[in-house]
């Protein structure tokens, strides 16, 4: 046979070479275009998940004032690309989570020109009060999503910071009408491991109860200053519903007079929020701990809760005080010492007490045999000595007025003492004051007893912003319930009970001249 010139196998070889070339080009295109696009989508989706995690972390921090235990928040620091049989992936994407400024006092919340009444005013007297704080930042390290933002939490706001813009992920919760809520961040956190990490948010100092503050002089304004990376224009957007376009108008539920920023410290601005004069503000503060090196809080001042200015007879009455830290929150386990001033009479049943879970201590004052008049009681968690200063933050001085003694009817005679009874004073068994829905009324509910059945009148007095607002007198024989031992009244008419702080005072008097008085704090939102 003649095989010379036979070329039948060449077409198969050429086809195989061309097919291999097509495969190489297709694989190259897949590696160059499809794989990066898919991986970029993986990185983008991961970044969306992290933003949601940071919002959860933000929610845990801003809820510290009402929290009773730590909250663990999981943050997904990194992700994985899908497995591929032939194509190659770059190294796995990662990210870091860290605190910033939380151990440096130049990054602080500062409250200025805020004054409180009573013993709390020993420490809240208008002087500037700084509290260290900072921010938490998540910084991604992606291969393909190169313009991914750094996600921050600071001053109640979570947001994304891009090179040319800031996009907020949450609203602010620092200011709501007259409510000011400040949560300081403390501790050191730096995590960059693969996968997820858990961040424990610990309530170092917290309480549901605010203090009432207002401008300390007629020419100053309460203000708060905080470090922030957000510009003034962004904060004006966040606070738009709280800024008063007509500063000084206290009737529109907007109390921010001005919002300004200055440069520093470091890469931050200092945001200053200035509030209107003449309003009472409910200031609630808390301290949240994350990571390592979280510092604890100790006693900063002692304040009275109940008993100052009270009127008692020759019996045992209670005086209640509260130990607080610099965030105005209760401190447990502190020994408080008490005694009667050298110029006063009577005695305390116990000379010391330890603060409970609410930071409170209760002392009993025994006025047996004490001549009617005002008696001074002194308390301190530093101990009592001859140099007692009632204006010092750690000390409290209370006045108790001893009234008509048991058995002293204030005059009169006869076999049954007339309408004066046997001299036993009335007592308040229970007493509450509350806002009655949205009806602009205050509801007063109380029960009381009078052993000798000579109760004469019940007086309810309301003070607004520590000033007299209105009073209502009920005569025992005509306006109380048929048994004469309780009252349930709604106060309304004349003057509107609008938003603000009130003190509701309940006073019982009998025909022998005995009087007992208690009061309750009430805030109408």
Kinemage of the C-alpha trace (Angstrom):
@kinemage 1
@onewidth
@group {chain A} dominant
@subgroup {mainchain}
@vectorlist {calphas} color= white
{ca unk a 1} P 0.000 0.000 0.000
{ca unk a 2} L 1.113 3.542 -0.625
{ca unk a 3} L 0.920 5.762 2.533
{ca unk a 4} L 2.822 8.730 1.129
{ca unk a 5} L 0.844 12.016 1.437
{ca unk a 6} L -1.820 10.634 3.811
{ca unk a 7} L -2.959 13.656 6.046
{ca unk a 8} L -6.132 12.301 7.600
{ca unk a 9} L -4.845 12.591 11.338
{ca unk a 10} L -3.950 16.281 11.118
{ca unk a 11} L -7.513 17.554 11.433
{ca unk a 12} L -7.983 15.668 14.726
{ca unk a 13} L -4.794 17.113 16.184
{ca unk a 14} L -5.667 20.626 15.120
{ca unk a 15} L -9.166 20.265 16.542
{ca unk a 16} L -7.762 19.080 19.846
{ca unk a 17} L -5.364 22.009 19.991
{ca unk a 18} L -8.117 24.483 19.194
{ca unk a 19} L -10.445 22.953 21.773
{ca unk a 20} L -7.717 23.118 24.405
{ca unk a 21} L -7.132 26.749 23.501
{ca unk a 22} L -10.810 27.525 23.845
{ca unk a 23} L -10.824 25.874 27.274
{ca unk a 24} L -7.790 27.866 28.355
{ca unk a 25} L -9.418 31.104 27.201
{ca unk a 26} L -12.717 30.201 28.894
{ca unk a 27} L -10.960 29.274 32.150
{ca unk a 28} L -8.893 32.450 32.014
{ca unk a 29} L -12.021 34.505 31.486
{ca unk a 30} L -13.743 32.670 34.315
{ca unk a 31} L -10.766 33.270 36.616
{ca unk a 32} L -10.365 36.867 35.545
{ca unk a 33} L -13.994 37.992 35.539
{ca unk a 34} L -16.497 35.523 37.016
{ca unk a 35} L -14.542 34.494 40.121
{ca unk a 36} L -13.728 38.093 41.182
{ca unk a 37} L -17.332 39.158 40.663
{ca unk a 38} L -18.652 36.263 42.725
{ca unk a 39} L -16.079 36.910 45.443
{ca unk a 40} L -16.858 40.617 45.429
{ca unk a 41} L -20.498 39.718 46.054
{ca unk a 42} L -19.438 37.471 48.959
{ca unk a 43} L -17.469 40.353 50.490
{ca unk a 44} L -20.317 42.802 49.978
{ca unk a 45} L -22.833 40.446 51.593
{ca unk a 46} L -20.469 39.880 54.511
{ca unk a 47} L -20.150 43.616 55.001
{ca unk a 48} L -23.923 43.910 55.156
{ca unk a 49} L -23.968 41.226 57.860
{ca unk a 50} L -21.296 43.063 59.860
{ca unk a 51} L -23.281 46.285 59.665
{ca unk a 52} L -26.261 44.437 61.129
{ca unk a 53} L -24.007 43.045 63.886
{ca unk a 54} L -22.756 46.547 64.740
{ca unk a 55} L -26.355 47.748 64.954
{ca unk a 56} L -27.056 44.915 67.418
{ca unk a 57} L -23.994 45.991 69.383
{ca unk a 58} L -25.242 49.559 69.351
{ca unk a 59} L -28.647 48.485 70.630
{ca unk a 60} L -27.027 46.567 73.492
{ca unk a 61} L -24.953 49.599 74.519
{ca unk a 62} L -27.771 52.151 74.429
{ca unk a 63} L -29.978 49.785 76.459
{ca unk a 64} L -27.454 49.635 79.338
{ca unk a 65} L -29.394 52.174 81.482
{ca unk a 66} L -32.206 49.634 81.820
{ca unk a 67} L -30.111 46.453 81.669
{ca unk a 68} L -29.629 44.146 84.654
{ca unk a 69} L -27.054 41.778 83.137
{ca unk a 70} L -24.452 41.544 80.378
{ca unk a 71} L -25.440 41.015 76.764
{ca unk a 72} L -23.289 38.995 74.375
{ca unk a 73} L -23.287 40.216 70.772
{ca unk a 74} L -21.729 38.114 67.999
{ca unk a 75} L -19.834 40.002 65.294
{ca unk a 76} L -18.789 38.130 62.148
{ca unk a 77} L -15.283 39.462 61.525
{ca unk a 78} L -14.564 37.484 58.353
{ca unk a 79} L -16.126 35.190 55.774
{ca unk a 80} L -15.117 32.506 53.260
{ca unk a 81} L -15.232 32.369 49.505
{ca unk a 82} L -17.036 29.409 47.892
{ca unk a 83} L -14.908 26.325 47.241
{ca unk a 84} L -13.797 25.853 43.622
{ca unk a 85} L -12.556 22.691 41.845
{ca unk a 86} L -10.206 24.401 39.429
{ca unk a 87} L -10.285 28.182 39.839
{ca unk a 88} L -8.287 29.829 42.605
{ca unk a 89} L -9.534 32.157 45.358
{ca unk a 90} L -7.485 34.892 47.006
{ca unk a 91} L -6.736 34.668 50.719
{ca unk a 92} L -9.843 34.762 52.939
{ca unk a 93} L -11.189 38.237 53.699
{ca unk a 94} L -10.867 39.498 57.264
{ca unk a 95} L -11.581 42.501 59.427
{ca unk a 96} L -10.784 44.008 62.831
{ca unk a 97} L -13.030 45.234 65.616
{ca unk a 98} L -11.543 47.716 68.064
{ca unk a 99} L -12.329 50.418 70.579
{ca unk a 100} L -10.995 53.907 70.051
{ca unk a 101} L -10.459 56.538 72.753
{ca unk a 102} L -12.049 54.551 75.576
{ca unk a 103} L -8.908 54.677 77.742
{ca unk a 104} L -7.915 58.272 76.945
{ca unk a 105} L -9.546 60.998 79.043
{ca unk a 106} L -9.285 63.568 76.251
{ca unk a 107} L -12.167 61.665 74.639
{ca unk a 108} L -14.982 62.459 77.020
{ca unk a 109} L -18.603 63.347 77.529
{ca unk a 110} L -18.796 66.660 79.383
{ca unk a 111} L -21.942 68.062 80.997
{ca unk a 112} L -21.852 71.775 81.787
{ca unk a 113} L -24.009 74.254 83.716
{ca unk a 114} L -26.317 71.538 85.071
{ca unk a 115} L -27.586 72.010 88.628
{ca unk a 116} L -29.820 69.788 90.744
{ca unk a 117} L -31.817 70.496 93.890
{ca unk a 118} L -31.239 69.123 97.373
{ca unk a 119} L -28.320 66.946 98.361
{ca unk a 120} L -27.741 65.926 94.720
{ca unk a 121} L -26.875 69.578 94.150
{ca unk a 122} L -23.723 69.108 96.252
{ca unk a 123} L -22.140 67.455 93.232
{ca unk a 124} L -24.390 68.702 90.426
{ca unk a 125} L -23.809 72.392 91.027
{ca unk a 126} L -23.132 73.725 87.528
{ca unk a 127} L -19.444 72.787 87.300
{ca unk a 128} L -18.252 70.879 84.236
{ca unk a 129} L -18.362 67.106 84.727
{ca unk a 130} L -16.308 64.987 82.248
{ca unk a 131} L -16.706 61.226 81.660
{ca unk a 132} L -14.302 59.204 79.507
{ca unk a 133} L -15.876 57.545 76.477
{ca unk a 134} L -14.994 56.563 72.932
{ca unk a 135} L -16.094 54.595 69.882
{ca unk a 136} L -16.097 51.072 68.442
{ca unk a 137} L -14.954 50.591 64.840
{ca unk a 138} L -15.030 47.676 62.415
{ca unk a 139} L -12.493 47.945 59.589
{ca unk a 140} L -12.701 45.325 56.799
{ca unk a 141} L -9.746 43.951 54.800
{ca unk a 142} L -11.238 42.768 51.545
{ca unk a 143} L -9.497 41.764 48.318
{ca unk a 144} L -12.131 43.002 45.905
{ca unk a 145} L -14.692 45.220 47.687
{ca unk a 146} L -12.044 47.907 47.986
{ca unk a 147} L -14.365 50.836 48.767
{ca unk a 148} L -16.024 49.138 51.733
{ca unk a 149} L -16.759 51.520 54.639
{ca unk a 150} L -15.450 51.522 58.195
{ca unk a 151} L -18.472 50.952 60.430
{ca unk a 152} L -18.597 52.907 63.706
{ca unk a 153} L -20.634 53.035 66.871
{ca unk a 154} L -20.396 56.257 68.868
{ca unk a 155} L -22.701 58.463 70.957
{ca unk a 156} L -25.769 56.243 70.409
{ca unk a 157} L -25.338 56.184 66.603
{ca unk a 158} L -24.122 53.422 64.252
{ca unk a 159} L -22.911 54.588 60.850
{ca unk a 160} L -20.727 53.795 57.825
{ca unk a 161} L -17.833 56.117 57.048
{ca unk a 162} L -16.813 56.178 53.387
{ca unk a 163} L -13.961 58.323 52.044
{ca unk a 164} L -16.439 60.964 50.853
{ca unk a 165} L -19.626 60.378 52.832
{ca unk a 166} L -21.153 59.157 56.094
{ca unk a 167} L -24.258 56.978 56.035
{ca unk a 168} L -26.094 56.501 59.339
{ca unk a 169} L -27.497 53.085 60.210
{ca unk a 170} L -29.518 54.156 63.265
{ca unk a 171} L -31.128 57.140 64.911
{ca unk a 172} L -29.633 58.954 67.906
{ca unk a 173} L -30.991 58.333 71.410
{ca unk a 174} L -29.103 60.955 73.419
{ca unk a 175} L -31.870 63.557 73.331
{ca unk a 176} L -35.621 63.045 73.355
{ca unk a 177} L -37.532 66.134 74.450
{ca unk a 178} L -36.367 66.880 77.986
{ca unk a 179} L -34.786 63.450 78.376
{ca unk a 180} L -30.992 63.361 78.071
{ca unk a 181} L -29.464 59.863 78.057
{ca unk a 182} L -25.683 59.532 78.037
{ca unk a 183} L -23.912 56.159 77.922
{ca unk a 184} L -20.137 56.261 78.346
{ca unk a 185} L -18.068 53.478 76.766
{ca unk a 186} L -15.213 51.946 78.776
{ca unk a 187} L -12.675 49.170 78.232
{ca unk a 188} L -10.196 48.041 75.580
{ca unk a 189} L -11.210 45.750 72.726
{ca unk a 190} L -9.173 44.539 69.728
{ca unk a 191} L -10.293 41.471 67.796
{ca unk a 192} L -9.095 40.364 64.352
{ca unk a 193} L -9.389 36.578 64.389
{ca unk a 194} L -11.160 34.695 61.620
{ca unk a 195} L -14.809 33.783 61.907
{ca unk a 196} L -17.001 35.417 64.536
{ca unk a 197} L -16.241 36.989 67.906
{ca unk a 198} L -18.523 37.651 70.864
{ca unk a 199} L -18.557 41.071 72.519
{ca unk a 200} L -19.958 41.190 76.045
{ca unk a 201} L -21.605 44.520 76.881
{ca unk a 202} L -21.531 44.891 80.664
{ca unk a 203} L -23.640 47.408 82.617
{ca unk a 204} L -20.937 48.825 84.903
{ca unk a 205} L -23.161 51.634 86.157
{ca unk a 206} L -26.856 51.789 85.403
{ca unk a 207} L -30.254 52.779 86.722
{ca unk a 208} L -33.730 53.460 85.422
{ca unk a 209} L -33.962 56.611 87.541
{ca unk a 210} L -32.814 59.982 86.185
{ca unk a 211} L -31.913 63.104 88.122
{ca unk a 212} L -33.563 66.440 87.420
{ca unk a 213} L -31.208 69.239 86.332
{ca unk a 214} L -31.581 72.740 84.968
{ca unk a 215} L -29.322 75.682 84.093
{ca unk a 216} L -27.375 76.741 87.184
{ca unk a 217} L -27.795 80.502 86.599
{ca unk a 218} L -30.200 82.729 84.701
{ca unk a 219} L -27.551 83.428 82.037
{ca unk a 220} L -26.200 79.922 81.386
{ca unk a 221} L -27.443 76.932 79.404
{ca unk a 222} L -27.170 73.242 80.155
{ca unk a 223} L -24.935 71.688 77.497
{ca unk a 224} L -23.293 68.371 76.662
{ca unk a 225} L -20.117 67.884 74.596
{ca unk a 226} L -19.123 64.546 73.036
{ca unk a 227} L -16.364 63.354 70.660
{ca unk a 228} L -17.582 62.335 67.214
{ca unk a 229} L -16.329 61.645 63.694
{ca unk a 230} L -19.593 62.856 62.210
{ca unk a 231} L -19.692 66.452 60.953
{ca unk a 232} L -22.023 69.116 62.305
{ca unk a 233} L -24.380 68.827 59.321
{ca unk a 234} L -24.968 65.132 60.005
{ca unk a 235} L -25.767 65.787 63.664
{ca unk a 236} L -28.184 68.523 62.649
{ca unk a 237} L -29.992 65.870 60.592
{ca unk a 238} L -29.990 63.382 63.466
{ca unk a 239} L -31.258 65.989 65.942
{ca unk a 240} L -33.676 67.728 63.557
{ca unk a 241} L -36.767 66.765 65.594
{ca unk a 242} L -35.222 68.178 68.793
{ca unk a 243} L -33.824 71.509 67.557
{ca unk a 244} L -35.992 74.510 68.377
{ca unk a 245} L -36.244 76.910 65.451
{ca unk a 246} L -37.437 79.497 67.951
{ca unk a 247} L -35.073 79.082 70.933
{ca unk a 248} L -36.734 79.974 74.192
{ca unk a 249} L -40.144 78.605 73.273
{ca unk a 250} L -40.712 75.883 75.888
{ca unk a 251} L -44.158 74.925 74.605
{ca unk a 252} L -43.187 73.026 71.451
{ca unk a 253} L -41.357 70.044 73.025
{ca unk a 254} L -38.103 71.060 71.314
{ca unk a 255} L -35.365 72.080 73.720
{ca unk a 256} L -32.091 72.208 71.763
{ca unk a 257} L -31.032 75.798 71.215
{ca unk a 258} L -27.827 75.168 69.251
{ca unk a 259} L -25.635 72.430 67.743
{ca unk a 260} L -21.959 73.169 67.006
{ca unk a 261} L -18.723 71.278 66.369
{ca unk a 262} L -15.062 72.167 66.814
{ca unk a 263} L -11.962 70.282 65.644
{ca unk a 264} L -10.301 67.752 67.927
{ca unk a 265} L -9.342 65.773 69.803
{ca unk a 266} L -7.268 63.872 67.238
{ca unk a 267} L -9.308 62.861 64.189
{ca unk a 268} L -12.560 63.649 66.013
{ca unk a 269} L -14.786 66.680 66.253
{ca unk a 270} L -16.198 67.881 69.554
{ca unk a 271} L -19.969 68.127 69.250
{ca unk a 272} L -21.679 70.527 71.681
{ca unk a 273} L -25.448 70.420 72.165
{ca unk a 274} L -26.792 73.478 73.986
{ca unk a 275} L -30.209 73.313 75.629
{ca unk a 276} L -32.738 76.025 76.303
{ca unk a 277} L -32.837 77.834 79.629
{ca unk a 278} L -35.656 77.548 82.128
{ca unk a 279} L -36.545 73.895 81.537
{ca unk a 280} L -35.994 70.908 83.822
{ca unk a 281} L -34.159 68.049 82.128
{ca unk a 282} L -34.205 64.387 83.091
{ca unk a 283} L -30.559 63.360 82.968
{ca unk a 284} L -29.937 59.619 82.836
{ca unk a 285} L -26.333 58.395 82.686
{ca unk a 286} L -24.762 54.952 82.414
{ca unk a 287} L -21.406 53.287 81.840
{ca unk a 288} L -21.029 50.314 79.471
{ca unk a 289} L -17.968 48.075 79.606
{ca unk a 290} L -16.525 46.074 76.676
{ca unk a 291} L -13.332 44.071 76.358
{ca unk a 292} L -10.551 44.229 78.940
{ca unk a 293} L -9.576 46.847 81.502
{ca unk a 294} L -13.111 47.915 82.382
{ca unk a 295} L -13.002 50.080 85.500
{ca unk a 296} L -15.580 49.752 88.264
{ca unk a 297} L -17.435 52.619 89.931
{ca unk a 298} L -17.449 53.540 93.611
{ca unk a 299} L -19.448 55.901 95.793
{ca unk a 300} L -19.324 59.539 94.667
{ca unk a 301} L -22.054 61.142 96.775
{ca unk a 302} L -24.831 60.537 99.271
{ca unk a 303} L -28.312 61.942 98.785
{ca unk a 304} L -31.626 61.872 100.630
{ca unk a 305} L -34.608 59.913 99.363
{ca unk a 306} L -37.175 60.379 102.097
{ca unk a 307} L -37.329 62.109 105.464
{ca unk a 308} L -35.822 65.557 104.986
{ca unk a 309} L -38.319 68.200 106.091
{ca unk a 310} L -40.727 65.577 107.394
{ca unk a 311} L -42.961 66.129 110.392
{ca unk a 312} L -43.051 63.417 113.032
{ca unk a 313} L -44.506 62.850 116.495
{ca unk a 314} L -42.810 61.258 119.514
{ca unk a 315} L -42.517 57.948 117.743
{ca unk a 316} L -40.084 56.145 115.469
{ca unk a 317} L -39.927 57.390 111.883
{ca unk a 318} L -37.841 56.303 108.917
{ca unk a 319} L -35.188 58.257 107.020
{ca unk a 320} L -33.986 56.850 103.672
{ca unk a 321} L -30.789 57.814 101.860
{ca unk a 322} L -29.056 56.589 98.707
{ca unk a 323} L -25.386 56.068 97.855
{ca unk a 324} L -24.630 56.952 94.237
{ca unk a 325} L -21.639 56.854 91.910
{ca unk a 326} L -20.585 59.696 89.624
{ca unk a 327} L -23.111 58.512 87.033
{ca unk a 328} L -25.907 59.092 89.608
{ca unk a 329} L -26.550 55.363 89.908
{ca unk a 330} L -26.882 53.290 93.110
{ca unk a 331} L -23.867 51.670 94.746
{ca unk a 332} L -24.371 48.514 96.787
{ca unk a 333} L -22.474 47.444 99.900
{ca unk a 334} L -21.407 50.862 101.224
{ca unk a 335} L -21.574 51.468 104.984
{ca unk a 336} L -23.314 54.727 105.913
{ca unk a 337} L -22.970 56.176 109.399
{ca unk a 338} L -25.658 58.280 111.054
{ca unk a 339} L -26.199 60.304 114.178
{ca unk a 340} L -28.146 63.168 115.749
{ca unk a 341} L -26.402 66.532 115.612
{ca unk a 342} L -24.914 67.745 118.870
{ca unk a 343} L -27.438 70.578 119.056
{ca unk a 344} L -30.483 68.341 118.543
{ca unk a 345} L -32.430 65.754 120.523
{ca unk a 346} L -33.582 62.199 119.907
{ca unk a 347} L -31.582 59.237 118.698
{ca unk a 348} L -31.142 56.787 115.851
{ca unk a 349} L -32.068 53.185 116.600
{ca unk a 350} L -28.958 52.025 114.686
{ca unk a 351} L -25.864 54.127 114.013
{ca unk a 352} L -24.892 52.537 110.698
{ca unk a 353} L -26.426 50.698 107.757
{ca unk a 354} L -25.178 49.056 104.534
{ca unk a 355} L -26.614 50.089 101.168
{ca unk a 356} L -28.815 47.510 99.427
{ca unk a 357} L -29.189 46.614 95.734
{ca unk a 358} L -30.833 49.985 95.151
{ca unk a 359} L -28.002 51.791 96.924
{ca unk a 360} L -30.391 52.745 99.719
{ca unk a 361} L -30.030 52.704 103.496
{ca unk a 362} L -32.825 53.134 106.022
{ca unk a 363} L -32.381 54.656 109.468
{ca unk a 364} L -34.984 54.934 112.224
{ca unk a 365} L -35.198 58.162 114.193
{ca unk a 366} L -36.634 57.834 117.701
{ca unk a 367} L -38.270 61.078 118.851
{ca unk a 368} L -39.577 59.698 122.139
{ca unk a 369} L -39.660 62.490 124.718
{ca unk a 370} L -38.252 65.085 122.328
{ca unk a 371} L -39.533 68.635 122.721
{ca unk a 372} L -41.392 69.779 119.576
{ca unk a 373} L -39.085 71.563 117.188
{ca unk a 374} L -36.638 70.956 114.350
{ca unk a 375} L -33.935 68.333 114.875
{ca unk a 376} L -30.874 67.814 112.661
{ca unk a 377} L -29.683 64.351 111.611
{ca unk a 378} L -26.252 63.821 110.042
{ca unk a 379} L -25.118 60.982 107.759
{ca unk a 380} L -21.910 60.092 105.924
{ca unk a 381} L -20.181 57.133 104.289
{ca unk a 382} L -16.812 58.577 105.385
{ca unk a 383} L -17.681 58.491 109.072
{ca unk a 384} L -18.891 61.176 111.471
{ca unk a 385} L -16.555 63.395 113.461
{ca unk a 386} L -16.470 66.868 114.923
{ca unk a 387} L -15.716 68.420 111.517
{ca unk a 388} L -18.932 67.310 109.808
{ca unk a 389} L -19.699 69.385 106.679
{ca unk a 390} L -23.232 68.859 105.403
{ca unk a 391} L -22.357 70.366 102.000
{ca unk a 392} L -19.687 67.746 101.207
{ca unk a 393} L -20.817 65.188 98.592
{ca unk a 394} L -20.278 62.245 100.939
{ca unk a 395} L -22.407 63.819 103.688
{ca unk a 396} L -26.117 64.500 104.152
{ca unk a 397} L -27.751 66.704 106.773
{ca unk a 398} L -31.523 66.313 107.253
{ca unk a 399} L -34.033 68.323 109.268
{ca unk a 400} L -36.904 66.532 110.989
{ca unk a 401} L -39.638 68.522 112.704
{ca unk a 402} L -41.083 66.957 115.852
{ca unk a 403} L -44.696 68.091 116.278
{ca unk a 404} L -47.342 67.626 119.032
{ca unk a 405} L -46.514 64.716 121.314
{ca unk a 406} L -48.776 61.738 121.883
{ca unk a 407} L -51.144 62.478 124.755
{ca unk a 408} L -50.912 66.248 124.213
{ca unk a 409} L -54.222 67.264 122.691
{ca unk a 410} L -53.217 70.857 122.334
{ca unk a 411} L -55.525 72.075 125.115
{ca unk a 412} L -59.174 71.517 125.925
{ca unk a 413} L -60.581 69.193 128.508
{ca unk a 414} L -63.691 67.292 129.426
{ca unk a 415} L -64.258 63.636 129.923
{ca unk a 416} L -63.679 62.651 126.290
{ca unk a 417} L -61.363 65.451 125.096
{ca unk a 418} L -64.009 66.878 122.785
{ca unk a 419} L -63.229 66.734 119.075
{ca unk a 420} L -59.501 66.434 119.849
{ca unk a 421} L -59.631 62.651 120.358
{ca unk a 422} L -56.947 61.013 122.458
{ca unk a 423} L -54.057 62.807 120.739
{ca unk a 424} L -53.025 59.934 118.438
{ca unk a 425} L -51.826 61.309 115.075
{ca unk a 426} L -53.070 60.110 111.686
{ca unk a 427} L -50.772 58.017 109.514
{ca unk a 428} L -50.377 57.489 105.761
{ca unk a 429} L -50.444 53.779 104.942
{ca unk a 430} L -50.029 54.016 101.179
{ca unk a 431} L -49.672 56.901 98.743
{ca unk a 432} L -49.113 57.078 94.985
{ca unk a 433} L -49.308 59.803 92.355
{ca unk a 434} L -49.519 59.077 88.647
{ca unk a 435} L -50.336 60.649 85.310
{ca unk a 436} L -53.881 59.806 84.261
{ca unk a 437} L -53.452 58.712 80.667
{ca unk a 438} L -53.430 61.609 78.232
{ca unk a 439} L -56.062 63.591 80.104
{ca unk a 440} L -53.724 66.221 81.604
{ca unk a 441} L -54.694 65.028 85.075
{ca unk a 442} L -52.767 63.746 88.076
{ca unk a 443} L -54.306 60.846 89.945
{ca unk a 444} L -53.673 60.658 93.700
{ca unk a 445} L -54.473 57.386 95.448
{ca unk a 446} L -53.837 57.002 99.179
{ca unk a 447} L -54.996 55.106 102.232
{ca unk a 448} L -54.530 56.320 105.789
{ca unk a 449} L -55.659 55.695 109.324
{ca unk a 450} L -56.432 57.779 112.391
{ca unk a 451} L -56.659 55.841 115.686
{ca unk a 452} L -58.758 58.444 117.531
{ca unk a 453} L -61.011 59.185 114.541
{ca unk a 454} L -60.568 62.958 114.551
{ca unk a 455} L -59.122 63.489 111.068
{ca unk a 456} L -59.909 67.036 110.019
{ca unk a 457} L -58.635 67.557 106.498
{ca unk a 458} L -56.492 66.185 103.684
{ca unk a 459} L -54.403 68.614 101.637
{ca unk a 460} L -52.882 67.733 98.287
{ca unk a 461} L -50.290 70.220 97.045
{ca unk a 462} L -48.521 70.061 93.695
{ca unk a 463} L -45.177 71.700 92.958
{ca unk a 464} L -43.854 72.049 89.454
{ca unk a 465} L -40.121 72.529 88.879
{ca unk a 466} L -39.838 72.884 92.669
{ca unk a 467} L -42.255 75.846 92.686
{ca unk a 468} L -45.823 75.896 94.017
{ca unk a 469} L -48.289 74.959 91.294
{ca unk a 470} L -51.690 74.283 92.883
{ca unk a 471} L -53.345 72.867 95.986
{ca unk a 472} L -56.580 71.088 96.832
{ca unk a 473} L -58.108 70.786 100.329
{ca unk a 474} L -60.585 68.030 101.228
{ca unk a 475} L -62.536 68.123 104.496
{ca unk a 476} L -62.692 64.793 106.243
{ca unk a 477} L -66.408 64.885 106.976
{ca unk a 478} L -67.629 65.821 103.513
{ca unk a 479} L -65.233 64.866 100.736
{ca unk a 480} L -63.486 61.634 101.692
{ca unk a 481} L -64.839 58.155 101.185
{ca unk a 482} L -67.609 57.049 103.598
{ca unk a 483} L -65.126 55.303 105.917
{ca unk a 484} L -62.872 58.349 105.993
{ca unk a 485} L -59.718 56.310 105.511
{ca unk a 486} L -58.782 56.691 101.850
{ca unk a 487} L -58.799 59.109 98.941
{ca unk a 488} L -58.773 58.611 95.183
{ca unk a 489} L -58.866 61.912 93.365
{ca unk a 490} L -57.990 63.239 89.913
{ca unk a 491} L -56.616 66.752 89.981
{ca unk a 492} L -57.553 68.802 86.954
{ca unk a 493} L -58.916 72.136 85.866
{ca unk a 494} L -57.489 75.610 86.190
{ca unk a 495} L -53.939 74.867 85.081
{ca unk a 496} L -52.771 72.191 82.678
{ca unk a 497} L -50.392 69.481 83.904
{ca unk a 498} L -48.160 69.495 80.845
{ca unk a 499} L -44.761 67.847 80.413
{ca unk a 500} L -42.431 68.423 83.322
{ca unk a 501} L -41.317 67.426 86.811
{ca unk a 502} L -43.770 67.583 89.698
{ca unk a 503} L -43.772 66.917 93.410
{ca unk a 504} L -47.131 65.795 94.820
{ca unk a 505} L -47.439 66.349 98.567
{ca unk a 506} L -50.092 64.682 100.729
{ca unk a 507} L -50.746 66.159 104.184
{ca unk a 508} L -53.154 64.857 106.840
{ca unk a 509} L -54.269 66.977 109.814
{ca unk a 510} L -56.502 66.145 112.743
{ca unk a 511} L -58.428 68.426 115.079
{ca unk a 512} L -55.733 68.048 117.768
{ca unk a 513} L -53.182 69.749 115.545
{ca unk a 514} L -51.281 66.595 114.538
{ca unk a 515} L -49.984 66.653 110.961
{ca unk a 516} L -48.238 64.032 108.850
{ca unk a 517} L -46.870 64.738 105.369
{ca unk a 518} L -45.355 62.671 102.555
{ca unk a 519} L -44.479 63.543 98.972
{ca unk a 520} L -43.906 61.716 95.702
{ca unk a 521} L -41.920 62.683 92.613
{ca unk a 522} L -43.782 62.561 89.314
{ca unk a 523} L -42.621 63.235 85.757
{ca unk a 524} L -45.205 63.829 83.048
{ca unk a 525} L -43.843 63.183 79.574
